[in-house]
């Protein structure tokens, strides 16, 4: 069984987006159920943007019913050894073009990894 955690920045983004998209709570719970079965996702809606033992950083599209066919982007870290997922960033592509690469680099640096070419 996976353990979920989230950065403070992610929590803040989630709360801000929830004010706009009222289905977000339920949509996010469904998304986490998918991650329990397939931690790095399935299909074209999941892309591993960084991988090295012991961590994979994944960029995923999460369906949000309040967006009527559009999706939110979620960046998360998957630690295979202890089956842990830590959410790093959540955003709507209509508001922000790409993930925060600096946040990801800082996250990897804080994990004490020797290299992080992002």
C-alpha positions as semicolon CSV with decimal commas, in nm:
position;residue;x (nm);y (nm);z (nm)
1;X;0,000;0,000;0,000
2;X;0,134;0,340;-0,095
3;X;0,191;0,623;0,145
4;X;0,105;0,972;0,020
5;X;0,265;1,297;0,128
6;X;0,281;1,648;-0,017
7;X;0,504;1,953;-0,010
8;X;0,367;2,266;0,154
9;X;0,369;2,440;-0,186
10;X;0,154;2,160;-0,328
11;X;-0,094;2,194;-0,041
12;X;-0,121;2,568;-0,106
13;X;-0,177;2,513;-0,482
14;X;-0,437;2,245;-0,408
15;X;-0,635;2,480;-0,180
16;X;-0,620;2,762;-0,436
17;X;-0,735;2,535;-0,720
18;X;-1,006;2,377;-0,502
19;X;-1,167;2,720;-0,460
20;X;-1,205;2,734;-0,840
21;X;-1,276;2,367;-0,916
22;X;-1,512;2,215;-0,661
23;X;-1,475;1,858;-0,789
24;X;-1,101;1,861;-0,716
25;X;-1,122;1,673;-0,383
26;X;-1,308;1,380;-0,537
27;X;-1,101;1,386;-0,858
28;X;-0,778;1,380;-0,657
29;X;-0,896;1,081;-0,452
30;X;-0,968;0,891;-0,776
31;X;-0,621;0,988;-0,905
32;X;-0,459;0,850;-0,588
33;X;-0,645;0,519;-0,636
34;X;-0,482;0,490;-0,979
35;X;-0,140;0,557;-0,824
36;X;-0,192;0,278;-0,569
37;X;-0,231;0,033;-0,858
38;X;0,023;0,191;-1,097
39;X;0,259;0,430;-0,910
40;X;0,425;0,560;-1,226
41;X;0,098;0,567;-1,413
42;X;-0,036;0,408;-1,727
43;X;-0,055;0,542;-2,081
44;X;0,024;0,877;-2,233
45;X;-0,106;1,081;-1,938
46;X;0,201;0,992;-1,732
47;X;0,561;1,082;-1,821
48;X;0,866;1,005;-1,609
49;X;1,071;1,325;-1,627
50;X;1,351;1,207;-1,395
51;X;1,461;0,861;-1,294
52;X;1,744;0,722;-1,085
53;X;1,756;0,493;-0,790
54;X;1,577;0,547;-0,554
55;X;1,336;0,802;-0,705
56;X;1,128;0,875;-1,013
57;X;0,972;1,217;-1,080
58;X;0,648;1,184;-1,276
59;X;0,442;1,446;-1,458
60;X;0,080;1,340;-1,490
61;X;-0,247;1,468;-1,625
62;X;-0,533;1,439;-1,382
63;X;-0,889;1,466;-1,507
64;X;-1,094;1,732;-1,329
65;X;-1,469;1,717;-1,390
66;X;-1,510;2,089;-1,311
67;X;-1,279;2,167;-1,605
68;X;-1,516;1,990;-1,852
69;X;-1,269;1,782;-2,051
70;X;-0,951;1,963;-1,944
71;X;-0,699;1,831;-1,696
72;X;-0,467;1,950;-1,423
73;X;-0,099;1,866;-1,416
74;X;0,054;1,697;-1,114
75;X;0,424;1,651;-1,052
76;X;0,512;1,387;-0,794
77;X;0,802;1,178;-0,669
78;X;0,774;0,803;-0,642
79;X;1,006;0,616;-0,405
80;X;0,989;0,253;-0,517
81;X;1,167;0,099;-0,219
82;X;0,923;0,222;0,046
83;X;0,621;0,266;-0,186
84;X;0,592;0,636;-0,105
85;X;0,453;0,910;-0,327
86;X;0,518;1,275;-0,252
87;X;0,324;1,538;-0,444
88;X;0,542;1,830;-0,555
89;X;0,329;2,054;-0,776
90;X;-0,023;2,095;-0,917
91;X;-0,126;2,343;-1,184
92;X;-0,371;2,412;-1,465
93;X;-0,198;2,439;-1,800
94;X;-0,430;2,727;-1,895
95;X;-0,272;2,933;-1,614
96;X;0,086;2,808;-1,630
97;X;0,269;2,664;-1,930
98;X;0,513;2,421;-1,762
99;X;0,617;2,267;-1,434
100;X;0,841;2,458;-1,194
101;X;1,179;2,306;-1,282
102;X;1,352;2,500;-1,005
103;X;1,119;2,348;-0,746
104;X;1,194;2,000;-0,882
105;X;1,571;2,065;-0,876
106;X;1,546;2,192;-0,519
107;X;1,336;1,888;-0,423
108;X;1,596;1,651;-0,569
109;X;1,876;1,841;-0,397
110;X;1,693;1,799;-0,066
111;X;1,676;1,422;-0,128
112;X;2,058;1,411;-0,119
113;X;2,087;1,266;-0,466
114;X;2,430;1,295;-0,624
115;X;2,307;1,416;-0,964
116;X;1,985;1,572;-1,083
117;X;2,003;1,677;-1,449
118;X;1,669;1,849;-1,484
